[in-house]
Amino acid sequence: MKRKILFISITFLVFVILGIATLRWCSQPPCGGRECILTVEKGWGARRISQVLSDSGLVRCRLYLLWTYSRMNGTPPMQAGIYRLDDSMSPDSILGILMRGDVLPVETSWVTISPGLTRAQSLSLISEDTGIRKIVFDSLSTDSIFLASNGIQTLEGYLFPETYEFADTLDAGEILRRIIATGKARWPEDVDELLENTGITLHETIILASIVEREARVDSERVFIAGVFLSRMRSGMKLESCATVQYALGEVKEVLLYSDLDIDDPYNTYIYEGLPPGPICSPGLPSIYASFSPDTTEGYLYFVSRDDGTGMHLFARTYAGHLSNIRSTTGR
């Protein structure tokens, strides 16, 4: 009986010693002179990460890593990112790096979208500056599911003009989502109240803002130009915006011909009443705010460029007044 107890005791002691030795062995770094750049993708769990670390030769035993992590209740979670690791680091050190998110500095690309650019122009610019093929952006621009997930009908008008810094790890969809979200975050807070005052929808407001962007040159006039177009819509008049004709033509002409005004296109507001089917460019913030709060109090229905280099316009309430303004700018 004593021998049996002694045997059990010795066996138990051996297992304890082996367990402690194994635990100690697992907790030590492999120290094989191996270094690697490890990418932890978004959505990866502890099991996936531990397996990748084990396969990379950075830890001796992935189960030890899981056991240690479970003792911390998985808090904080291991962070996605790119890490520089080597096998001289202990599993506990690697775990700490991943939980703190001590990622490598990520290279970035700077993109500046100017007000008034069309979707095609903006996507070409983004593609060139980020190195992502334009065909990828073009594909997303016609993807109804992608557009709906961002709460928009089209990219035209929603690629907000701003200077952006994008991590080179971002894909095309993430870049576009950030641009769209940036624009929405800049809209006025009382959007619903403003839309009730104008009587047009949010999308129609962005369409109007895009026309104002292409027609106005001076910020102080944007509310009046927006007011002219809104008043013309309310009066059942055609907008007769040269900017919409240029969009229909696919080019910006210094001088439009009378034949240009006859082009049969839904964006030609000399022929078709109301707003065009969609925005004609990405409006800047001044044009967006002007279109949410257009000034119709003066009753202006017409405007013409002063042609004096200031970029300003002459406004009129009547057609006779408009003709008079035209004569004053042409000297006839």
C-alpha positions in Angstrom: 0.0 0.0 0.0 2.8 2.3 0.9 4.6 1.5 -2.3 1.4 2.3 -4.3 1.0 5.7 -2.5 4.7 6.4 -3.2 4.4 5.5 -6.8 1.3 7.8 -7.2 3.1 10.6 -5.5 6.2 10.2 -7.6 4.1 10.0 -10.8 2.1 13.1 -9.8 5.4 15.0 -9.0 6.8 14.0 -12.4 3.7 15.3 -14.2 3.9 18.5 -12.2 7.5 19.0 -13.1 6.9 18.1 -16.7 3.9 20.5 -16.7 6.0 23.3 -15.3 8.8 22.6 -17.7 6.5 22.5 -20.6 4.8 25.7 -19.5 8.2 27.4 -19.1 9.3 26.1 -22.5 6.2 27.3 -24.2 6.6 30.8 -22.6 10.1 31.2 -24.0 10.8 32.7 -27.4 12.0 30.3 -30.2 15.1 32.5 -30.7 15.8 31.2 -34.2 16.8 34.5 -35.6 13.5 34.8 -37.5 11.9 38.2 -38.2 8.7 38.8 -40.2 6.1 41.4 -41.0 2.8 40.1 -39.8 -0.6 41.4 -41.1 -3.5 40.9 -38.8 -6.7 41.3 -40.8 -9.9 42.9 -39.4 -12.2 40.2 -38.0 -9.5 37.8 -37.1 -10.1 36.1 -33.8 -7.6 34.8 -31.2 -7.5 31.3 -32.7 -6.7 32.5 -36.2 -4.0 34.9 -34.9 -2.4 32.3 -32.7 -2.3 29.8 -35.6 -0.7 32.4 -37.9 1.9 33.2 -35.2 2.6 29.5 -34.8 2.9 28.9 -38.6 5.2 31.8 -38.8 7.6 30.3 -36.2 7.1 33.2 -33.8 5.7 31.2 -30.9 6.5 27.6 -29.8 2.9 26.7 -28.8 -0.2 28.5 -29.9 -2.2 26.9 -27.1 0.0 28.7 -24.6 -0.9 32.0 -26.3 -4.6 31.2 -26.2 -4.4 30.1 -22.6 -2.6 33.4 -21.6 -5.1 35.5 -23.6 -8.1 33.6 -22.0 -6.8 34.5 -18.5 -7.2 38.2 -19.6 -10.8 37.5 -20.7 -9.8 38.8 -24.1 -9.5 42.4 -22.9 -8.4 44.5 -24.7 -8.9 42.7 -28.0 -6.0 42.1 -30.3 -5.8 44.9 -32.9 -5.8 44.5 -36.7 -2.8 46.0 -38.4 0.7 45.4 -39.7 3.4 44.4 -37.1 7.1 43.8 -37.2 7.8 40.8 -35.0 10.7 38.5 -34.4 11.2 35.2 -32.6 13.3 36.7 -29.9 10.1 38.1 -28.4 8.3 36.1 -25.8 4.7 35.1 -26.4 3.6 37.4 -23.6 5.5 40.3 -25.3 3.9 39.5 -28.7 0.5 39.4 -27.0 1.1 42.8 -25.5 2.1 44.3 -28.8 -1.0 42.9 -30.5 -3.4 44.1 -27.7 -1.9 47.6 -27.6 -2.0 47.8 -31.4 1.7 48.8 -31.7 1.4 48.6 -35.5 4.0 49.8 -38.0 3.6 53.3 -39.3 1.5 53.0 -42.5 2.4 54.8 -45.6 -0.3 57.2 -46.8 -1.4 59.0 -49.9 -2.8 62.5 -50.1 -5.7 63.3 -52.4 -7.2 66.8 -53.0 -10.7 66.9 -54.6 -11.5 70.4 -55.8 -15.0 71.8 -55.9 -16.7 71.5 -59.3 -15.0 68.3 -60.4 -17.2 65.7 -62.0 -17.4 62.1 -60.8 -15.1 61.0 -63.6 -12.5 63.7 -62.9 -12.6 62.9 -59.2 -12.2 59.2 -59.6 -9.3 59.7 -62.0 -7.6 61.9 -59.5 -8.2 59.5 -56.6 -6.9 56.6 -58.7 -3.8 58.4 -59.7 -2.9 59.5 -56.2 -3.7 56.2 -54.4 -2.4 53.9 -57.1 -5.7 51.9 -57.2 -6.9 51.2 -60.7 -9.7 53.5 -61.8 -11.7 50.5 -63.1 -12.2 49.5 -59.5 -13.6 52.9 -58.6 -15.7 52.9 -61.7 -17.2 49.5 -60.8 -18.2 50.8 -57.4 -19.8 53.9 -58.9 -22.3 51.7 -60.7 -22.8 49.2 -57.9 -26.3 49.8 -56.6 -25.7 47.8 -53.4 -22.6 49.8 -52.6 -24.4 53.1 -53.3 -27.4 52.1 -51.2 -25.2 51.1 -48.3 -23.9 54.7 -48.3 -27.3 56.2 -48.5 -26.9 57.7 -52.0 -28.2 57.2 -55.5 -25.0 58.1 -57.4 -21.4 59.1 -56.7 -21.9 62.3 -58.8 -22.2 65.2 -56.4 -21.2 63.2 -53.3 -17.4 63.0 -53.6 -17.0 65.9 -51.2 -14.2 68.4 -52.1 -11.5 68.2 -49.4 -7.9 67.2 -48.9 -7.7 63.7 -47.6 -4.9 61.5 -46.2 -5.6 57.8 -46.9 -3.6 54.9 -45.5 -2.2 52.8 -48.3 -3.9 49.7 -46.7 -7.4 51.0 -47.5 -9.2 49.6 -50.4 -11.3 51.5 -53.0 -14.6 51.0 -51.1 -13.2 52.2 -47.8 -11.8 55.4 -49.5 -15.1 56.2 -51.2 -17.0 55.6 -47.9 -14.8 58.0 -46.1 -15.2 60.7 -48.8 -19.0 60.3 -48.8 -19.2 60.3 -45.0 -17.0 63.4 -44.7 -19.4 65.3 -47.0 -22.5 64.2 -45.0 -20.9 65.2 -41.8 -20.5 68.8 -43.1 -24.1 69.3 -44.0 -26.2 71.6 -41.8 -27.5 70.1 -38.6 -31.1 71.2 -39.2 -31.4 69.6 -42.6 -35.1 68.5 -42.2 -36.2 72.0 -41.3 -34.3 73.6 -44.2 -35.7 71.1 -46.7 -39.2 71.9 -45.4 -38.5 75.5 -46.2 -37.3 74.9 -49.7 -39.8 72.2 -50.6 -37.2 70.1 -52.4 -35.6 66.8 -51.3 -32.1 66.2 -50.0 -30.9 64.7 -53.3 -32.5 67.6 -55.2 -30.7 70.0 -52.9 -27.3 68.4 -53.9 -28.3 68.7 -57.5 -29.1 72.4 -57.1 -25.8 72.9 -55.2 -23.9 71.3 -58.0 -25.4 73.7 -60.5 -24.7 76.7 -58.2 -21.1 75.4 -57.9 -20.6 75.6 -61.7 -22.5 78.9 -62.1 -21.1 81.0 -59.2 -17.7 82.4 -58.8 -18.1 84.6 -55.7 -19.3 83.0 -52.5 -21.5 85.9 -51.5 -23.6 85.4 -54.6 -24.2 81.7 -54.2 -27.4 82.2 -52.1 -28.8 84.5 -54.7 -28.0 82.2 -57.6 -29.5 79.3 -55.7 -32.5 81.5 -55.0 -32.9 82.3 -58.7 -33.1 78.6 -59.7 -35.5 77.8 -56.9 -37.8 80.7 -57.8 -37.7 79.7 -61.4 -38.7 76.1 -60.5 -41.6 77.4 -58.3 -42.7 79.6 -61.2 -42.7 76.8 -63.7 -39.9 78.3 -65.6 -37.0 76.3 -67.2 -33.7 76.7 -65.3 -31.8 77.5 -68.5 -28.4 76.8 -66.8 -25.4 76.8 -69.2 -23.6 74.6 -66.7 -26.1 71.8 -67.2 -25.7 72.1 -71.0 -21.9 71.8 -70.6 -22.4 68.6 -68.6 -24.7 67.2 -71.3 -22.1 68.0 -73.9 -19.3 66.4 -71.8 -17.1 69.4 -72.1 -16.8 72.9 -70.7 -16.9 75.5 -73.5 -16.0 79.1 -73.0 -18.9 80.1 -75.2 -21.9 78.0 -75.9 -23.4 78.0 -79.4 -27.2 78.3 -80.0 -26.9 74.8 -81.5 -25.5 73.5 -78.1 -28.6 74.8 -76.4 -30.7 72.5 -78.6 -29.0 69.3 -77.6 -31.7 66.7 -76.7 -30.5 65.6 -73.3 -32.3 65.3 -69.9 -29.5 67.5 -68.5 -30.3 70.3 -70.9 -32.3 72.6 -68.7 -33.0 74.9 -71.7 -35.3 72.1 -73.0 -36.4 70.2 -70.0 -38.2 71.7 -67.0 -37.0 71.3 -63.4 -33.8 70.0 -62.1 -31.7 67.6 -64.2 -31.7 63.9 -63.3 -28.7 64.2 -61.0 -25.8 66.4 -59.9 -23.4 67.7 -62.5 -20.4 68.0 -60.2 -19.2 67.8 -56.6 -20.3 71.0 -54.9 -18.2 72.7 -52.3 -19.5 73.7 -48.8 -20.5 77.3 -49.7 -22.7 76.0 -52.6 -24.2 73.3 -50.4 -25.1 75.7 -47.7 -26.5 78.2 -50.2 -28.7 75.5 -51.7 -30.0 74.5 -48.3 -30.8 78.2 -47.5 -31.3 80.0 -50.9 -32.2 83.7 -50.8 -35.5 84.2 -52.7 -36.5 87.4 -50.9 -35.3 89.7 -53.6 -37.5 87.9 -56.2 -34.7 87.5 -58.7 -35.4 85.3 -61.7 -32.4 86.1 -63.9 -28.7 86.7 -63.7 -25.9 87.5 -66.2 -22.1 87.7 -65.7 -20.7 91.2 -65.4 -17.8 90.2 -67.6 -15.5 92.6 -65.8 -13.1 90.0 -64.3 -14.7 90.0 -60.9 -16.7 86.9 -61.4 -19.8 88.7 -60.2 -23.3 88.9 -61.8 -26.1 91.3 -62.4 -29.5 90.1 -61.1 -32.9 91.0 -62.4 -36.6 90.3 -61.4 -38.0 90.7 -64.9 -37.0 89.7 -68.4 -36.9 93.4 -69.4 -34.5 94.0 -66.5 -32.4 91.0 -67.6 -32.1 92.4 -71.2 -31.1 95.7 -69.8 -28.3 94.0 -67.7 -27.1 92.2 -70.8 -26.9 95.5 -72.8 -24.9 97.0 -70.0 -22.4 94.2 -70.1 -22.0 94.2 -73.8 -22.2 97.9 -74.4 -25.1 97.6 -76.8 
